[in-house]
Amino acid sequence: MSAEMKRRAAAAALDFVENGMKLGLGTGSTADEFVKLLAEKVAAGLDVIGVPTSERTAALAASLGIRLATLEEEPHLDLTIDGADEIGPGLVLVKGGGGALLREKIVAAASARMVVIADASKVVDPIGAFPLPIEVNPFGFGSTRAKIVDAAAALGLEGPVELRRNKDGSTFVTDGGHWIVDASFRRIPDPEKLSSALFAIPGVVEHGLFTGLATAAVVARADGVDILYP
């Protein structure tokens, strides 16, 4: 997704923002573009409060002058704007490529609405080509990973389930202190069943299947922007 496409989708998402809103601010390069454009509106007089989904987003928003709060201070949000790695039928999402899926899902669930910003390449049917991020507790990792593989196999899904690592080879650690495994199933025909199977594994903290959360998707194309609904 080019920078121009990201900015186009982010700009269109600003139409959903109203004065006085409490906003969930997503994580990732596309969400960054939205935060930057939102900051311009704030500088021009827009009054909003942002609740960031990651330390990275918090730092960016604060540096640009956006007033921030936590979910402890503002437990009910009006709207979350965030990106996605895949957008499937019914606006089922795959998220977590940036490693912030747990906080992203908590913030989205605290919001009355969630609008996703992406480019047309992210719209797929079925989902699953992008490896599914699964956040796990480091304790008992080997057992948890084996149970993830077994649960997927029971649903007819198979493929590498690999621990996420940083570029230097060290284990990637989330803002919450957890690890992530990326499951390359290639296709996930029944996200609800997989979601339930993963949540039944004690070591799984969260996963990147977002079902029933997105209320709209702003999709940038070469010739314009489309708004998709479930």
C-alpha positions in Angstrom: 0.0 0.0 0.0 1.6 3.2 -1.1 1.8 6.2 1.2 -0.6 8.0 -1.1 -3.2 5.3 -0.8 -2.8 5.1 3.0 -3.3 8.8 3.3 -6.3 8.7 1.0 -8.0 6.1 3.2 -7.1 7.9 6.3 -8.4 11.2 5.0 -11.8 9.6 4.1 -12.0 8.1 7.6 -11.9 11.6 9.0 -15.5 12.1 7.8 -16.6 9.7 10.6 -15.0 11.9 13.3 -17.1 14.5 15.0 -16.2 17.2 17.5 -16.2 16.0 21.1 -15.6 12.4 20.3 -13.6 9.9 22.3 -11.5 8.1 19.7 -9.6 4.8 19.7 -6.4 5.3 17.8 -5.0 2.2 16.0 -1.5 1.0 15.4 0.4 0.6 12.1 1.6 2.6 9.2 -2.0 3.3 7.9 -3.2 4.2 11.4 -0.2 6.5 11.7 -1.4 8.5 8.6 -4.8 8.9 10.3 -3.2 10.2 13.5 -1.2 12.7 11.5 -4.2 14.0 9.7 -6.3 14.0 12.9 -3.6 16.1 14.5 -4.0 18.7 11.8 -7.7 18.9 12.5 -6.9 19.2 16.3 -4.5 22.1 15.6 -7.3 23.8 13.7 -9.7 23.5 16.6 -11.2 19.9 16.6 -11.8 18.8 20.2 -11.3 15.0 20.6 -9.7 12.7 23.1 -7.6 9.8 21.8 -7.1 6.4 23.4 -4.0 4.8 21.8 -3.7 1.0 21.1 0.1 0.9 21.6 3.0 2.7 23.1 4.1 3.6 19.5 0.8 5.3 18.7 0.7 7.0 22.1 4.1 8.5 21.4 3.1 9.7 17.9 -0.2 11.2 19.0 1.3 13.0 22.0 4.1 14.4 19.9 1.5 15.9 17.5 -0.6 17.5 20.2 -3.5 15.1 20.4 -5.0 14.9 23.9 -4.8 11.4 25.2 -6.5 9.3 27.9 -6.7 5.6 29.0 -9.6 3.2 29.1 -9.5 3.6 32.9 -10.3 7.3 32.4 -12.6 6.9 29.4 -14.0 3.3 29.3 -16.6 4.0 26.6 -15.4 5.3 23.3 -17.4 6.7 20.3 -15.2 5.4 17.5 -12.0 3.5 16.8 -10.1 4.0 13.5 -7.5 1.3 12.8 -5.9 -0.6 9.9 -6.1 -4.3 9.1 -4.0 -6.9 7.5 -7.0 -8.5 5.8 -10.7 -7.7 5.4 -12.9 -10.6 4.7 -16.7 -11.1 4.1 -18.8 -9.5 6.7 -15.9 -7.3 7.7 -14.1 -10.1 9.5 -10.6 -8.9 10.0 -7.1 -10.3 10.4 -5.1 -7.9 12.5 -1.9 -8.0 14.5 0.9 -7.7 12.0 2.2 -4.8 14.1 2.0 -6.8 17.3 -0.7 -4.7 19.0 -3.7 -7.0 18.5 -4.6 -7.4 22.2 -4.8 -3.7 22.9 -6.4 -3.1 19.5 -9.2 -5.5 20.3 -9.7 -4.2 23.8 -10.1 -0.6 22.4 -12.3 -1.7 19.5 -14.6 -3.6 21.9 -14.9 -0.5 24.1 -16.0 1.6 21.1 -19.5 2.1 19.8 -18.1 1.9 16.2 -14.9 0.7 14.5 -13.9 2.0 11.1 -11.1 0.1 9.3 -8.8 1.9 6.8 -7.0 -0.1 4.2 -6.3 -0.4 0.4 -8.1 -2.7 -2.0 -5.4 -5.4 -1.8 -6.5 -6.1 1.9 -10.0 -7.1 0.8 -10.0 -10.9 0.4 -12.3 -14.0 0.4 -11.6 -16.1 2.3 -9.2 -14.7 4.8 -6.0 -16.5 5.8 -3.3 -15.7 3.3 -1.8 -13.3 5.8 -0.4 -15.3 8.7 -2.8 -15.1 11.7 -1.1 -13.6 14.7 -1.8 -15.4 18.0 -0.7 -13.8 21.2 0.5 -16.3 23.8 1.8 -16.3 27.4 5.5 -17.2 27.4 5.0 -19.7 30.2 4.5 -23.2 28.7 5.0 -21.9 25.2 5.9 -25.3 23.7 2.7 -26.9 25.0 0.6 -23.9 23.9 2.0 -24.0 20.4 1.4 -27.7 20.1 -2.2 -27.2 21.2 -2.7 -24.5 18.6 -1.4 -26.8 15.9 -3.7 -29.6 17.1 -6.8 -27.3 17.3 -6.2 -26.0 13.8 -5.7 -29.6 12.4 -9.1 -30.6 13.9 -10.6 -27.9 11.8 -8.7 -29.0 8.7 -6.2 -26.2 8.9 -2.4 -26.7 8.6 0.7 -24.7 8.0 3.7 -23.3 9.8 3.0 -21.9 13.3 6.1 -19.9 14.0 7.3 -17.8 16.9 7.6 -14.2 15.8 11.1 -12.8 16.1 12.7 -9.4 15.6 15.2 -8.7 12.9 18.1 -9.4 15.2 16.7 -12.9 15.9 15.4 -12.1 19.4 11.9 -13.0 20.4 9.3 -10.3 19.6 7.6 -9.2 22.8 4.3 -7.3 22.9 3.5 -4.2 24.9 1.8 -6.5 27.4 4.9 -8.7 27.7 3.6 -11.6 25.7 4.9 -13.5 22.6 3.2 -13.9 19.2 3.1 -16.9 16.9 2.1 -16.4 13.3 0.0 -19.2 11.9 0.2 -19.5 8.1 -3.0 -21.5 7.4 -3.4 -19.8 3.9 -7.2 -19.9 4.2 -9.6 -19.7 7.1 -13.1 -20.6 5.9 -14.8 -20.5 9.3 -13.2 -17.7 11.5 -15.8 -18.2 14.3 -14.9 -21.9 14.8 -11.2 -21.1 14.8 -11.7 -18.2 17.2 -13.5 -20.5 19.7 -10.9 -23.2 19.3 -8.0 -20.8 20.0 -9.7 -19.3 23.0 -10.2 -22.7 24.5 -6.4 -23.0 24.9 -5.3 -21.7 28.3 -2.0 -20.2 27.0 -3.6 -18.2 24.3 -4.1 -14.6 25.4 -5.7 -13.2 22.2 -5.7 -13.8 18.5 -5.9 -11.6 15.4 -9.4 -12.6 14.2 -11.7 -9.6 14.7 -15.3 -10.7 14.2 -18.4 -8.5 14.8 -16.3 -5.4 15.7 -15.8 -3.5 12.4 -18.9 -1.4 11.5 -17.4 0.0 8.3 -14.2 -0.2 6.1 -12.7 2.7 4.2 -10.9 1.1 1.2 -8.7 3.2 -1.0 -8.5 2.2 -4.7 -6.4 3.7 -7.5 -9.5 5.6 -8.7 -11.1 6.6 -5.4 -12.4 5.3 -2.1 -15.1 2.8 -1.3 -17.0 2.4 2.0 -17.8 -1.2 2.9 -20.3 -2.3 5.5 -20.9 -5.8 7.1 
